[in-house]
Structure formats: structure tokens, C-alpha cells
Amino acid sequence: IEQPTFPKITEMCVKMIRRVNDEEGIKKLVNETFQKLWFTPTPHHDKEAMTRKILNITDVVAACRDTGYDWFEQLLQNLLKSEEDASYKPVKKACTQLVDNLVEHILKYEESLSDSDNKGVNSGRLVACITTLFLFSKIRPQLMVKHAMTMQPYLTTKCSTQNDFMVICNVAKILELVVPLMEHPSETFLATIEEDLMKLIIKYGMTVVQHCVSCLGAVVNKVTQNYKFVWACFNRYYGALSKLKNQHQEDPNSTILTANKPALLRSLFTVGALCRHFDFDQEDFKGNSKVNIKDKVLELLMYFTKHSDEEVQTKAIIGLGFAFIQHPSLMFEQEVKTLYNSILSDKNCSVNLKIQVLKNLQTYLQEEDTRMQQADRDWKKVAKQEDLKEMGDISSGMSSSIMQLYLKQVLEAFFHNQSSVRHFALNVIALTLNQGLIHPVQCVPYLIAMGTDPEPSMRNKADQQLVEIDKKYAGFIHMKAVAGMKMSYQVQQAINTCPKDPVRGFRHDESSSALCSHLYSMIRGNRQHRRAFLISLLNLFDDTAKTEVNMLLYIADNLACFPYQTQEEPLFIMHHIDITLSVSGSNLLQSFKESMVKEKKKERKPSSDEETESDSNSGSGSDSEEEASKPRRLRKRVDSDSDSDEENDINAVMKCLPENSAPLIEFANVSQGILLLLMLKQHLKNLCGFSDSKIQKYSPSESAKVYDKAINRKTGVHFHPKQTLDFLRSDMANSKITEEVKRSIVKQYLDFKLLMEHLDPDEEEEDGEVSASTNARNKAITSLLGGGSPKNNAAETEDDESDGEDRGGGTSGVRRR
């Protein structure tokens, strides 16, 4: 306002106006700013100010050409609504001025063009002016009624550039809104519009055809009732399609069809577009004929969906989508259900066809929404006289049934590797949820999964839907959280471009935040829900859960990177890791021991069998005497670090290995879960700087306040479970077992056993006393995780060299010694 010539004004306006849907305070500021800037009436004599205002508005509209104009509509609606009941309406007056001056501006612009040499060049400025007029018409079509006659000649614009097409489309959209509001328009004006539109429909491409048919629909249905004119056009294209179908049936490889392909594509599209806006089964069109037009059209379009050429299939599906808007009941036909569901669920089906089916559903839902809003407005006008609500309910019942039919396949489209397919699937689900057509609980896991999408716009949209559901139905998110995590792993698997690389559970950017961090932040507020969620995730690491290793890695990544806020959260996880370790670890050792003893008892020397058996027994803590004596011997061995002792143990166990290496592989596989938990505990310990004694003192039953302190996060601590990554990359579960690999697995088994022996005694130690048992345990952990020199609290070293796998961790441990 102060400096109208400042060059950055447009950019500033664009940035401000996009915040029109922000929280209340910002929204109010944006509304006030633009009311001052644009929507305050200008004195009549100040032509210069008016021109400046128009140039500013059209510049902003032109700058937002690619991002959409929702903000403008929102702003206008907000401002006009705020003064609905006022006696003085400055915004309305300003809008009238703006519209009148914009039209004047366009006419002047045309004159200046016709005087100069570059005739017929429609510049961006003209497009911006006409687009702005359309945006005004969309909110307040009455403003444009007196200018409709002025706009009509623009339908005859000669089209050569993109801008010319934009002009035609926007003029068609303006006339569609405005002509029905005109009082007694002249016959010639209406006839000219109809002819101009028809010429455009016959001559130009899809976008123009779509807008012109839509405009023709408004003019014919609401004003002229010139049905014969439309019927003739429909028959022309319908006849062409029937003829092409018959030729194709006679000889699918005929050259006539290839030559006529453009005509075929145009006919498919136009027949559909006409069916969207006109119900040809009315008597006004077909007279006394008994033929059911909609079924005939369905049959024709369905025939071409089975065509060998993908372009023809796509156009036929577009045509079907248009026809379904006028006759939604056709979507219940068995052949349509089969077509839609097979395209959506078939992994090998073309991406374009999938996207088109999703677009069809999206357009149908958008049209339904508009229809419902219109019915709502009409209902408010006549609410006192009759019960119109029933009508609205019937149509919403229809769209609800339709979405139930296709819901599962649309949701499954989230697992597609092309982001465009996921994008349209998410749009359809968002529309369905916003209209309340389905019970939201079935979508929750899928929305959680979409919240991990690499594209921020999709993540935000999915997260937004979850927030809305959580507001209305508390507890739904928590109920489906674990299912959502598992599904998010499937989405990540589908997106993963390099199958050799394991799927990870955090973002590969500077934040390295957990992919499911939004989900966790929604649950963490409720202590009971949070604990249940964390325990469910940790239970997946249990040896009985049989979860695949890569999914465990994905979940461990998430657990390592969740946005914890209080000390209670990581301490609770570490406490439960200890419990899981003691149970799963014993089971693991027991099953390994059994596989050795059973298979080899008869062949091997009894001494080694007994040694192995007694060793393992002490590991699972069965015999108290043995447990008392055994650790001492082992402790001595670890402390002296004598190679020969260890080699002897490994050799002894190696002799007892069964011929069949399946139990070994099984051990290697199951041990991944335990290794990941060890690594996760180590990582959380380093990340939050907890001491051993603090972790041991923690009790989940203590009051929440004790551990309510905020976490002091260390920077640069990354979760890198090296052993598991090696295990997955080398595809160990499916590869051949060599002698070296066997050795490393045995080495790992012995380390595990040592660790299990020292898990319990440690808890009985006096505070502050670092016992030999703690040393032994930390040494075992270090060895298991492939770390360097064992430290008293088994800290940093492991984190850097980290949690690898048998081959990596085990053998390197042996070599290092």
C-alpha cells in the first residue's frame, strides 16, 4: 500500500495468501491484509490505483498457476461471509468494481493488441485476467451476469498456444456458471454459444472438450432445452463407435482401425463426456424409442476396455468414469466390478490404467460432494416446507455402497512402487473418509503406512487424516498401531528400489527421524496406550513370534529413533528388553543344545556331549550346584583370555554339530532378534547417557513422576546394527554353509551362553560394585556385537563398530583374539 511499485510485491502476496487456511490468528491476519490491499472500494476518479490493484491481483493469480487457486476462493469466501449480515458491504462493492474493471482491462488490452503487429497473441496477462474473472464467478457468479455477452466472443479464439486453450477453457467455465442466472437472454446469444461450443467439441482436445461439454450441459439443461441439437451430436459419436466396434469384431487386425484410431479415441472420450452431463434416457432426447441408452453405452465402452492398445483402453475407462457420474448404479454391474478390481489388484497391470480407475473414483466422489453441498443449500432455502433430507440420504447411501465395493483394492494400491498410484489412492480414501462413507477403523493401518511415504505432501495428508480420526474416535489409532507398523514395512518394501539393501526404519536425511514418528507422537501422550504399543513391538522379537529378520530390523530402527521425551520411555523399553532376553535367550540355547545332543549321542565321545550338555544346562539355569561352580570356571577363562581354552570349547561343540545344518541356520536366524534387542538397548543407553545402575533400578510400577524428567539426547549417536545388516546382505538364510560360517555360529553360541549365565547374578550385586560377573557379561556383549575392547559399561565402542551378524561379528571376534 505504501510502496505500490516495489518489485517483490507479487512474491510477498503469494507467500502470505497461502497461509489462508492456517490457525485462527494467522487466518485473521491474512484476511485483514488482503481486505485492505484488494477488497476495499477504490474512489472512482483514482484510475491509476485501480489499474495497480488489477495488475497486482492478476500477477498473483498467474504466479499460482501451477499450485492451484484454492486459497483465492477461500479468501473471497471468508471475506464475503464476514459481512453477510452487515448493512454496509465494502467487500461486495470492491468485488463488483474489480470485476467491472477486469472486463474493461481485457477489452482495452484487446484494442492495444489489434493496433499492434502481433495480432492474435494471447499473452499470460490475458489468461490471468480471465482466470481471475473465473475465480470471482465461482464464488459470486452474479457479479459476471452483465458481462456474459462480452465474454462469449472469446469462445471463437483461434487456438495455437497453451494460453489460447486456457482462455477458451476459462471462458467456458465462466459461461457455465453465469448463463443460467441471466434473465431473458437473447435467442441469438444462446444459439451462438451453443454453436461455438459444438465447434470446439468437434475440433479440439480433451481438456477443451470436457469444459465445453460441461458448459453446454448448463446452457441446454437449464436454459434453452435444445435437446435435439445435443442428441444429434451424441448420435454422431455413438454411431462412429458402434461402427468401429463392428469392424473390430469382424477383423481385429484390420488396417482401417489403425487409421481410425484418433477418431476412436475422440469418440470414446466425447460419448462419455456427453453422458456425464446429459441423461439420454429421457424422452426429450430419444423420443418414444424403447432402447436403454445407458446400457448400450456401457456395453460399447466395456468392449473397448478389452482392446489390445493401452491408449484405447485408457480412453474407454475415462468414458466409463464420465458415464458413472450420471448413472452411479452402473458401478454395481458385475463386469464393471470385475474390470475395476482386476485393474487395481493385478500387479502386472499398466500404471496408467490403475491411475485412471482411481481418478474415476476420485471424480465421482468429488461430484457427489458438490451435489450434496448443493442439495444442502437448496434444502436450507425450503427447509420449512418439505422434508428434503431424505433425498440427500439416498444418494449418500449409494456412494457409500460403491466405496464398500472398491475399498479394499484402493487401499491395496498404497503398496504400489509408483508414487502417482499411491497419490490417487490416498486422494480417494481422503474423500471417502471426509464424506463419512465408510467406518474409519479399517483405513487406520493403511494411513499409518502412508505416513511413511518418501513424499512430504502424501505423508502430511495421511497424518492429517489420522489426526481427524483420532479427534472423533479416541483409541482407534492405538488399536491398529502395530498392524500399521507392519503395513508401513510392506509399503517401504514396495518402494525400496534396490532389493539387495535391507529396508530401514528411519529417514535417510539429517534428522534421521523414525518413519513412524508421527504415529508414536500420537500415542505417547497416553501412558497406558504407549506401554501397550511398545510391549507389542518388543514381543515381535520373541523367538516364538517368528517375525522375519528384515521386519525386526525395521522395527528396531523405529524404536531407536522414536521421538522420546521423558526418561520413562527408553527405560521402559530397556527393562522389557532384559525380560525378553532372559526368556528368548534360554529357549534359543536350549533348542541349539537339543539339536546337537539328539543327533550325535550315539556317534560321538560321551565326554564332549556331557560337556556341551552341562554347559547349556547352566545357561538355562537348571541345576543350582552347576550354576554356582560353572561361572567361576568360565569367568576365569574369559579373564585370562586364553586362546587355547576357547578353541577347545569351539572344537568340542563343532564335533557335536549335526550333519543337517538346518538347526544352525535356524539358530543364526532367531539370534538376530536377540542381537537387535541387545544393540537397541546399547543404543538407547548411549543416546540418553544412562548408567547400568539406573537401568537396573528402574521399575515400571513406580509412579510416573519419578522418571518424568526430559531426556538429554547425545548428538551423533547412530543406530547401526552391523551384524544384522551383514546377515541380510549376505542372504545367509538361503546360502550354503561353509566351515568358517559354522565356526562363527558356534562362537556366537558360546558367547550367548556366557551372556545368559551373567544376566541374573548381576542384579544381586551391590550398587557401585563392578563385579567380575558384570565384566564377564560386558565382555560377552562386546564379543557378540563385534565390538572392540570391552568397557565396563559396554558403551561407545560397540555403537561405532556395532551389531553385526554371525559371519561378521563372530569370526572377527575370533580373529581379534
N, C-alpha and C positions, 0 to 999 in steps of 0.2 A: 504493500500500500504506500509506504514511504518512498521506496525506490523502484518504480514500476519497470525501469529499463534494465535492472540487474540481470546478467545473463543466466544465472543459475536458478532463477525462479521456478522454471518448469520442474527441474530435478527435485527442488525442495518440496514442491507441491505433491509430486508423485510419492515421495517418501512419507509425507505426512498423511496423505489420503488413504494409504494402505493400512493405516492403523485404525480405520473407522470401526472395526469390529473388536477392538481391544477392550480392556476392562473399563468400567464406567467413567473413571476420571479422564482417561485419555480420549475416550469416545466423545465426551462432552467438549473437551478442548478442540478436537478436530472439527466437530460440528460448528462450534463458535467461530473458529478461524475462517472456515470456508463460507460461513454465512456472511462474515464481514467482507471477505475477499470477492466472492462471486454473487452471493444471493441477497445483496442489499440493492434496492432500486437505485438506478443512476438518474441524475437530473437529465431531462430531455435535451437540453442545449449542449450537454457535455459529450459530444460525439466521440472525441478522442478517448475519453475514459472507457466508453462503451466498446470501442474497437479493441482497446488494450485488453479489456476483460475477455472479449471473444477469442482473441488470439491466445491468451493465456489458457483458457479452458480447452480450446481445440489442441493446443500443444500438449497438454497433459493427457488428453484422450489419445492423441497419436502416440505418445510415449508408452502408453499402456496397451498398445495394440496386441502384444503377444501374451500379456499376463491376464487379460480378461477385464471386464468392466463392472464386476460385482460391487466394487467399492462405490462407484458413482451412483448406482441405483440405491445402495444402502444409505448413502449420504443424503440424496434427494428425499428418500422416504422418511428418514429421521427428521429432516428439517420441515417437510410439509406436514408431518404428523404432529410435530410440536406446536403448530399454530392452527390445528384443525378447528378448535373451538373459539379462537380469538376473533375479535371483530375486525382488527387491522391485520392484514396478511401480507407482510413485506416480501416473504419468500415467494409466494404465489405471483405477486406483482413482478418481482425480479425475473422469475422464470418466463413469464409472458414476454417481458422486454427482451430477454436473451433469445428466446425462440424467434421472435419477430426480426430481431437484428441479425441472427444467424442466417435466416432465409434471405434477408436483404443483402447480406455479405456474399452469399453464394451467387446471387444474381449479378452483383457488381463484379464479382470475380469472373463470371462467365463473359460479361461485356469486355473486361480487360483482356481476356483470352482471345475473344473473337477479333479484337482490334490488332492484336499482335500476330506474329507469323506462326507461332506453334499452336495452331488450331487443334482442338480435339485431344490435347494432352491433359488428362486428369491428374492433377498433382496430389501429393499427400494431403495438402491443406484442404482441398475439396472433400476428400474422403473423410478427413477428421471432422469437418463441419457437418457432413451428412450423418456420420456415426453419432455425433453429439445430439443431433436432432432425433435420431432413433432412440437414444437413451432417454431423452425427455419424453418421447411418445410412449415409451414402455411404462413409465411411471404415471404420466398425466397425458393420455392421448388427446384430451380436449384441447390442449394448447395448440395442436397442429391442425385442427379441423379446418381453419380458414386458409391454411396453406396447402391443402391436399392438391388443389388444381395446379399449383406451382410445381409440386414435386413430380407429377405424373410424366411430363415430357422426358425426365431423366431415365425412364424405362427404355427409351429408344437410343440410349448411349451406344456408340459403336465400341465394341469390346476388343481391345488389343492387349492391354496390360492388366496386371493383377489389380491395379487401382480401379480400372473401369468396372471389373467384376464386383469389387467391393461396393462401388456406388450403386450398381443395379440391385445387389442383394439388400443393401440397407434401405433403398427407396421402396423395394417390395415389402420389406418388414414394416416400414412406416405406414404405407398404404393399408396393409393388412389390419393394422390397429386402428387407423383413423377413418377409413371409408365407412365402416358400419355405423360410425357416430354422426355422419353428415346428415343434415335434414334436407330432404328432397334434392339429392344431387342430380345434375342434368343427365339425360339419357345418353347423349353423345359422349360425355366424360366417362361414364361407366363402360360404354361399348368400346371406347378407345383403350381403356385399361385392360379389358378382357382380351382384346386382340393383341395388345403389346405383350401381355403375359404369355399368351399362347405361342407367339412367335419365339419368345425367349425359351419356352419349354421345349420347343421342337429343335431349336438351334444349339443351345449351349450345354455346358457340362453339369455334373451332379449338383454342385452347390447351388448354382443358379436355378436349376430345375426344382430343387427342394423348396427354396424360398418363394419361387414364383407360383408353384402349385399351392403352397400354403396360403399365399395372398389371394389366389384365385378362389380357394375354398372359402375364405372370409367374404369375398365380394359376391360370389354366386349364392352361397348358402344363406347369407344374412341380408343381402340387398337385392340382387337382380333376379334371383331364381331362374337364371338362364341355363336350365339343366341340359337342354338338347345340345348346346354348344360343348359342354364338358363330355357328354355321352359320346359325341362324335369323336372327340379326341381319344377317349378311353378305348373305343372300338378299334380305332386305327392301330393302337399299340397292341391291344389284346389280340386282334386278328393276325398281326405280324407274328406274335409269339406262337399262336396256335399253328400257323403255317410252318414256322421253323421247327416246332416240336414234331409235326408230322414228317417233315423231311428227315429229321434226325432219327426218327423211329425206323423209317424205310432204309436209310443207309447212314450209320453213324460216322462213316469216314468220308462222306461226300464233301467235295471241294466247295459247294455252294455255302455250306455252313461256315467254313473258314472265311470266305469272302464276306459273309453277312455278320461276322462276329460283332462289329461295332453296333449294328442295328439291334442285334440280340441283346447286348449289354444295356443299350439305351431303353429298349422295350421293357426289360425286366425291372429296371430302376423306376421307369415312369409309371408303369402299371401299378407297382407298389405304392409309389408316392400318391397317385390319384386315389387309390383305395384307402389311403390313410385319411384323406380329407373329405371323401365323398362316400356315402353308403349307396352303392349302385343297386342294392336290392330294393330300394324304394321305388314305388310306382312311377314317381316323377322321372326316373331315368329309363327303366326298362319297359314301361307300359304294362301291358297285360301278360307279358311273357312269364311262363312258369319256371324258367331256368333259375337255379340258385347261383347267382354270380359269385358270391364269396367262395363257395366250394369249388367252382370252376377255376377261379384264380389260384386257390390253394393247390389244386391238382397240377395246374400248369407250372407254378413256381417250384413245387416239390419235385416235378420231373427234372427240372434243370439243376436242382441241388445234387443230383447224382451224375452230372456231366463230368467228363474227364478233365476238362480245363478248369483250373482253380479260379481263374478270374470270373468265369461264368457262374461257378458255384457261389462265389462271394456275392455277386450281384443278385443272384436268386435269393440268398439268405437276407440281404438288405431289403429286397422287395417283400419277403415274408414278414420281416420285422415291422415294416410300414403297415402291412395289412392287419397284423395282430393288434395294432393300436386302435384301429376302428372296430375290430372283432376279436377281443381278447379270448373269447371262448374257444377259438381255433387252436389255442395253445394246449388244450386238453386232448386234441386228436392224437391217437396212438402214434401215427407216423411222425408227427411233429416232435412228440416227446422223445421218440427213438432218435430222430435226427439230432436234436439239441444235445441230448445226454451223451450220444456216442461221440459227437464232436468234442464236447467238453472233457469226456473221460478218456478218450483214446490218446495214448502217449505219442503215437506217431502222426497224429493229425496235424495239418498245417496250422501254424501260429495265426495266420490271417483269419482263417475260419473261426478259430477259437475266439479271437478278439471280436469278430463280427457278431457272434452269438451273444457274447457278453454285452456288446454295445446295444444290441437289440433289446435285451432285458433292461439295460440302463435307461434307454429312451422310453420304453414302455412305462417304467416306474416314474420317470420324470413327468411324462404326460399325465399319468394318473394323479400325481401330486398336484399338478397345475389344475386338473379337472376338479379335484377335491376342494382346493382352495377357492376356486370359482363358485362351486356349489355352496361352500360355506358362506361366501359373501352374499350370494343370491338368497340364501336361507335367512341371513340376518335381516335382509330387506323385508321379507314376507313372513318372518318367524311367527308373528301373532296370528296370521290367518290359517296356516296349514302346517301339517307335520311333514316337513321335507326331509327330516333327519333319516327317515327310512331309506330314501333313495341313496343317500351317501353311503349308508351301511352296506347296501347290496354291492356297490362297486368295490368297496374296500375288501369285502369278503372274497370277491373274485380275485383281486390281486394277491390276497393272502394265500388262496389255494394255489395260484400259479407259482408263487415263490416256494411253497412247500414242495412242489414237484421238482424244481430245479436246484433247490438249495444245496443239496449235498455235492452235486457236481460243481457248482460255482465255488463252494468252499474249497473243494479239492484243487481248484485252479490256482490256489495260493502256492501249491507246491510245484509251480512251473518255473523253469530256469529263465524264461524271458520276462523282464520286468514289466513290459507292456501288458502281458496277460494278467499278471498279479495286480497291476494298477486298475484294470477294468473290473476284475473280480471284486476288488476292495470297494470300488465305487458302488457296485450293485448291492453288496452287503450293507454298506453305509446307508444307502437309500432305503433298503428293506427295513433296517433297524429303526431309522428315523420315522418311518411311517407306521412302525409298530406292527408289521405284518407277520412276524414270527416271534417265538419265545427266545429272548436273547441268550439264554444259557448255552444253547448248542453252538453259538458262534464264539463264545469266550475263548476256548483254547486256540481257535484259528486266529483270532485277533491278537492274542498274546504272541503267537508265532509271527504274525505280520509285523509286530512291533520290533522284530529283529532285522527287518529288511534293510539292505545297504542304503536305500534311497531315503533321505530325511523326510521328504514330503509324505511318503507312504507310512513311515514309522509314526509320524505325528498324527496322521489321520487315524491309524489303528489305535494309537494310545488315547486319542480324543474319544473314540467310541467306547473304549474300556472305562474311561472316567465317567462318561454319561451313564453306562450300565451300572457302575458302582454307586452312583448317586441314587439311582432308582431302586436297585436291588442289592442291598448290602450283603456281603458274604458270597456272592456268585463268583467273584474273581478268585477268592481264596479256594473255593470248592474245586475250581478247574485249573488251579495254578500249575500243579505237577504235570497234568495232561498237556497244558500249554507249553511247558518247558520241553517236554518230549517232542511236541509237534514243531517247536521252533528249531529243534535239532534237525528234523526232517526238511524244513524249509532251507536251512543252511546247507544241508547235504545236496538239495536240488540246485542251489545257487552255486555251490562250490565248482569252480571251473577246472580245477586241477585235482582229479580223483586221487592222485598219489598222496597229496597233502592231507593230513587229518583235519577234520572240521574243528575249529577253535571257537571258544565261547565268549571272546571279548572283541571289541573293535580294534582294528589294527591302525589306530591313529594315536595322537599324542595323549589322548585321555585314557586310552586302553580301558574304557569302562566295560562292564559286563553287558552282553547283548540283552539280557533280560533285566537290566537295572530298573527300568520303569515299573515292571511287574513287582519287583522287590520293594520299591519305594511305596507302591500302593498297599502292600501287605504289612510292611514293617510297623506301621502305627498301632496295630492290634497285637499285643504280646502273644496271646493265645494262638492267633492265626499264624503269626510269624514262626513260632516254635513248631507248630504242626507242619508247616511248609518245609522248614529246614530239616526236620527229622525225616519227612517223606523223601527228601532228596538224598539224605545220607543213607537211608535204607536201601537205595538203589545200588549202593556199593557193597551191600551184603552178598556173601558168596552164594546165597540161595536165590537172590533176585535174578541172577544170570543176565545182567544187563551187558550189552556189547561194549567193548573197551572204548571205542571212539565216543560213544554217548557219555560214558563215565568221564572221559577227558573233557568233553564239552560242559558237563555239569560242574566238574571240579573248577574249570576256568571261571564259570559264572560265580561259584561260591567264593573263589579267590578274589573276584573283582567287584562283588556287590557293594553298593554304597552304604556300608555300615556306619552308624552314627554313634552308638554308645558301646562301651566295653562289653556289655552283656551279650551282644550279638555274636562276635567272634568267639568269646569264651564258651558260650553255649555250644557252638559248633565243635570246638576242640574237646569239650567234655564228652560229647557224643561220639566223636571220632575214637576216643580212647575206649569207650564201651564197645563200639563196633569192632575195633581192632582185636580186643581180647577174645570176643566170640568168634569172629570170622577167622582170625589167625589160628586159633586152636583147631577149628574144623579143617582148615587148609592143611596144617601139619599132619593131622590125623589121617586124612584121605591119602596124602602122599605116602605116609608110612605104611598104610594098609596096602597100597598098590605094590610096594616093594616086597613086603614080607610075604604076602599071599603067593605072589607069582614065583618067589625064589626059594622058599623054605627048603624044598627037597634037594635043590642042587648045590646051594652054597654052604660054605663052612658055617657051622652054627655060631661061632664067636661073633662074626660081623653082624649076623642077624640080630643077635642079642643086643649088641651094642646099639644098633640102629633103633631097635625097639625101645630099649630103655631110654635112650636119648629122647625119643619122641614122647615117651610117656611123661618124662619130666616136663617136656614142653607143654603138654596139655594139662599139666598139673594134676596127675592122678595119684601118684604114690608119695606120701609125705616124706618118708625117710629119704627116698631117692632125691626128692626136690631139695632137701636140706644139704645133701652131700654134693649133688651134681654141680650146682652153680659154682661152688668153690673151685672144683677142678677146671671148669670152663673159664672161670674168672682168671685163674692163674694163667691159663693158656692165652687168653686174649692179652693180658698184661705183658706177658713175656714176648708176645708177637712171634712165637717160634713158627717158622715156615713149616718145619717137618711135621709138627703136630697137625697143623691144619691140612697139609697134603694127605697125611694118613687118613684123617676123617673123610676128606673128599674121596680118596681112593676106596675107602671102606664102603661108602654109600654107592659109589659108581659100580662096585661089584654087585650091589643088590638091585640095580636097575632092571626092570622087566624088559623083555625083548620088544614088546609093543610100546612105542614111545607115546601113545595117546595120553597116559596119565601125566607124563612130563609136560606135554603141551597144555594139558588142562591146568596143571599147576601154574605154568607160566602165564596162562590167560587170566586165571582167577586172581593170581597175585597182583595183577595190575590195579585192581580196585583198591587193594590194601596199600600198595605203593603210593597211589594217588592220594589216599587219605593221609598217609604219613607226610607226604610232600605238602599237602594243603595245610596240615597243622603247622608244619615248619614255616610255611609261607606266612600264615596269619600271625605266627609268633614273631617273626622278623618284622612284618608290616606294622604291627601295633606295639612292638617292643615289650612283650610280656615275659616275665621270668617264669622258670619252671614252677617255683613255689606258688606263684599267683594262679597259674593254670590249675594246680592241684587243689588249692584251697577253694576254688570256685564250686558252689553248689547251686543247681538250678532252682532249688526250692527257697533260696533266700529271697528277701523282699527285693523288689525291683530297684529300689533307691540305691542300694549298696553299689551296684555296677552301672549306675546311670551316668557316669562321667563320660565326656566326649572322648573319642579316640584321637590319639596323636599319631597320625599316619606318617610313616617314613617315606621319603621320596626315593624313586629309583629301585624299588623292590619289585621285581617282576616274577610272575609265576611261570616257571619253565620246566615242566616235568620231563627231563631229557629221556629217561628210560622208556616211559610210555610212548613218547614220540618215536624213538628208535624202533620200539616193538611194532608200532603201527606202520611205520615207513618200510620196515623190512618184511612186512606181511608175515610175521613169524608163525602166526596161527596156521598158515597154509603152506609153509615152506618145509624143505627136508631138514631133518635134524642131523647135525654133524657132531663129531665127538666133542669139539670145542664148545658147542652150544650146550650139549649135555652137561659138561663140566660147569659151565656158568650157571646153569639152572640148579645144579647140586649145591654150588657155592651159595647161591641165593637162599636155598632151602636151609642151609646151616646157619646163615646169618639170621634168617627169620626165626629159627628155633631159639637162637641166643636171645633175640629181642623178646620173644614171648616169655622166656624164663625170667627176664628182668622187668617185665611190665608191672607185676604185682608188688614184689618186695619194696619197690621204690616208694610206694605210697605210705609204707610204715616208717620210713626214715624220719629222723628228727629234722626239723627245719634247719636250713643253713648248713647241714652236714652233707658234703658231697661224698656219697658213699662209693665204694668200689662198684656196687651194683649200678649206680647211675652212670658211672664211667663206662661200664660194660654195655649198658643199654645204648648210650650215645654213640659208642664205637660201632655197635651193630647197625644203628640207624645210618651213620655216616657211610658204612660199608654198603648197606643196602641201596642207599640213594646215590651211590657212586661218588661220594664226596671226597675231600682231601683229608687233612689232619683232623681227627675228631676233636671237637671242642667240648668244653664242659656242658654248655647248653646247646650243643649241636646246632650252632647258629649259622652265620653267614655262608661259610664255605659251601654248604650244600646248596644254598639257594643259587649260587652262581653256577655250580657245576651240575647240580640238580638231577631230578628224579628220573633216571633213565630206565632202560629195560634190561632184562636179563643179560642179553648179549653185551650191551654197552656197559651196564653197571657191574655185572658180575665179573666178567673177565678183567675189566680194568682194575677192579678191586684186587684180584689175584695178582695181576702183573705189578701193581704198585707195591704190594708187599714183597 
